[in-house]
């Protein structure tokens, strides 16, 4: 059954105000009343689960300014895309722990950028511990939405990502379902491996607005379903019983045309609900640069646009969860 109101999920904490995945970003999201927070995880050289949006870390840490790591700069192919920079799998955790977080979008979020170089990179264990502490302090259940990044890529390097996650959850006391836990990934195969281990939680398949999932493409080539095909009724039929829901790019609900005019809401939420699947959406942001064209206002890319009108379409479509960069705005809007 659809929720009476959607879960408000602090996307990487509260990155509208603090550098993403920093301690203060998570602390702020929890203080603002988010129902859950979302750490992304990648892997270090020594198998530690590190909280970063991707394994290339030049744009979100100070690694490029550190002369002792200059020789680690390299070029790799990750999920079919060639990337240059510094990668978590080339560093031990002890080395990564010396790095400091930086704002990814300093031109858009100058206030957040003012906190650059102050806070260390976190491990998954750090986030699990602080969420449990906040749950106890605030007297409410707060969840973790754990996004697994580049599972097939890391498997190719010899890492059993599902095994690492299972062990970490057990050690942190999160493996028994005592607090809300959601697993999500753009790769359904790692979700299946986690589910086979019997870890209690909600399993959500992430869907891009375009393209194919790398795990299925690496196995099936162009025979693999695209994300768009998966969001159609026949594709959703195939997900029933294997996952608990989907998390879609908000454009798949808003359905903007080429001129940036919204034509939605589309049928994806209703179609998924008809099959017993939950629907989350990402990411609700207030700045003009992230809004559908018709909701942008004067003031430039960083100014807030008419975000409440855009968010109204998402809310009224009946979604079960929303990812937000400004948890205070998300709580105020989606709970009212």
Long-range contacts (C-beta under 8 A, 24 or more apart in sequence): 2-273, 2-318, 2-320, 3-320, 3-321, 5-334, 5-335, 6-280, 6-315, 6-319, 6-320, 6-321, 6-322, 6-334, 7-35, 7-36, 7-143, 7-280, 7-320, 7-321, 7-322, 8-33, 8-34, 8-35, 8-36, 8-321, 8-322, 8-324, 8-327, 8-330, 8-331, 8-334, 8-335, 9-34, 9-35, 9-36, 9-37, 9-38, 9-143, 9-145, 9-280, 9-321, 9-322, 9-323, 9-324, 10-34, 10-36, 10-37, 10-38, 10-324, 10-327, 11-38, 11-282, 11-283, 11-323, 11-324, 11-325, 12-38, 12-39, 12-40, 12-53, 12-325, 13-37, 14-325, 14-326, 14-327, 14-328, 15-103, 15-104, 15-109, 15-112, 15-325, 16-109, 16-112, 16-285, 16-286, 16-325, 16-326, 16-329, 17-109, 17-111, 17-112, 17-326, 18-112, 18-115, 19-60, 19-101, 19-102, 19-103, 19-104, 19-112, 19-113, 19-115, 19-116, 19-119, 20-53, 20-60, 20-101, 20-103, 20-104, 21-51, 21-52, 21-53, 21-60, 21-101, 21-121, 21-122, 22-101, 22-115, 22-119, 22-122, 23-119, 23-120, 23-122, 23-126, 23-130, 24-115, 24-119, 26-122, 26-127, 26-130, 26-131, 27-130, 28-327, 29-327, 30-130, 30-131, 30-134, 30-138, 30-142, 32-327, 32-328, 32-331, 33-327, 33-328, 33-331, 34-142, 34-324, 34-327, 34-330, 34-331, 35-142, 35-143, 36-142, 36-143, 36-144, 36-145, 36-180, 36-182, 37-127, 37-131, 37-142, 37-143, 37-144, 37-145, 38-144, 38-145, 38-146, 38-147, 38-323, 39-122, 39-124, 39-127, 39-144, 39-145, 39-146, 39-147, 40-147, 40-149, 41-124, 41-146, 41-147, 41-148, 41-149, 41-165, 42-88, 42-89, 42-149, 42-150, 42-154, 43-88, 43-89, 43-154, 43-157, 43-159, 43-161, 43-164, 44-88, 44-89, 44-91, 44-92, 44-93, 44-96, 45-88, 45-89, 45-90, 45-91, 45-92, 46-92, 46-93, 47-159, 47-164, 48-92, 48-93, 48-96, 48-123, 49-123, 49-124, 49-125, 49-164, 49-165, 49-168, 50-88, 50-93, 50-96, 50-121, 50-122, 50-123, 50-124, 51-121, 51-122, 51-123, 51-124, 51-126, 51-127, 52-88, 52-121, 52-149, 53-104, 53-149, 54-78, 54-149, 54-150, 55-87, 55-88, 55-89, 55-149, 55-150, 55-153, 56-83, 56-85, 56-86, 56-87, 57-85, 57-86, 57-87, 57-88, 57-99, 57-121, 58-85, 58-86, 59-85, 59-102, 59-104, 60-101, 60-102, 60-103, 60-104, 61-99, 61-100, 61-101, 61-102, 61-121, 62-99, 62-100, 62-102, 62-116, 62-117, 63-99, 66-98, 66-99, 69-95, 78-150, 78-153, 79-150, 79-152, 79-153, 79-214, 80-214, 80-217, 89-154, 89-157, 93-123, 96-121, 97-121, 107-301, 107-302, 108-287, 108-289, 108-301, 108-302, 109-302, 110-302, 124-165, 124-168, 124-172, 125-168, 125-171, 125-172, 128-168, 128-169, 128-172, 128-174, 129-172, 131-179, 132-173, 132-174, 132-179, 135-179, 141-179, 141-180, 142-179, 142-180, 143-179, 143-180, 143-181, 143-182, 144-174, 144-179, 144-180, 144-181, 144-182, 145-182, 145-184, 145-204, 145-321, 146-181, 146-182, 146-183, 146-184, 147-184, 147-185, 147-206, 148-183, 148-184, 148-185, 148-187, 148-190, 148-191, 149-185, 151-185, 151-187, 151-189, 151-190, 151-215, 152-187, 152-189, 152-190, 152-214, 152-215, 152-218, 153-214, 161-190, 162-190, 162-193, 162-194, 162-197, 165-194, 165-199, 166-194, 166-197, 166-199, 169-199, 175-199, 175-200, 176-200, 177-201, 184-247, 184-280, 186-213, 186-214, 187-213, 187-214, 187-215, 187-216, 188-213, 188-215, 188-216, 188-242, 188-243, 189-215, 189-216, 190-215, 191-242, 191-243, 192-242, 195-242, 202-244, 202-245, 202-278, 203-243, 203-244, 203-245, 204-243, 204-244, 204-245, 204-246, 204-247, 204-278, 204-280, 205-230, 205-239, 205-243, 205-245, 205-246, 205-247, 206-246, 206-247, 206-282, 207-231, 207-246, 207-247, 207-248, 207-249, 207-252, 208-249, 209-248, 209-249, 209-251, 209-252, 231-268, 231-271, 232-271, 233-271, 236-271, 236-272, 236-275, 236-277, 237-275, 239-275, 239-277, 240-275, 240-276, 240-277, 243-277, 244-277, 244-278, 245-272, 245-277, 245-278, 245-279, 245-280, 245-320, 246-272, 246-277, 246-278, 246-279, 246-280, 247-279, 247-280, 247-281, 247-282, 247-321, 247-323, 248-279, 248-280, 248-281, 248-282, 249-281, 249-282, 250-281, 250-282, 250-283, 250-284, 250-314, 251-292, 252-281, 253-281, 253-313, 253-314, 253-317, 253-319, 254-292, 254-310, 254-313, 254-314, 256-292, 256-293, 259-293, 260-292, 260-293, 260-294, 261-292, 261-293, 261-294, 262-292, 262-294, 262-295, 262-310, 262-313, 264-313, 264-317, 265-313, 265-314, 265-316, 265-317, 269-317, 269-318, 269-319, 270-317, 270-318, 273-318, 278-320, 278-321, 279-318, 279-319, 279-320, 279-321, 280-319, 280-320, 280-321, 280-322, 280-323, 281-314, 281-319, 281-321, 281-322, 281-323, 282-322, 282-323, 283-323, 283-324, 283-325, 284-310, 284-311, 284-314, 284-322, 284-323, 284-324, 284-325, 284-330, 285-324, 285-325, 285-326, 286-326, 286-329, 308-333
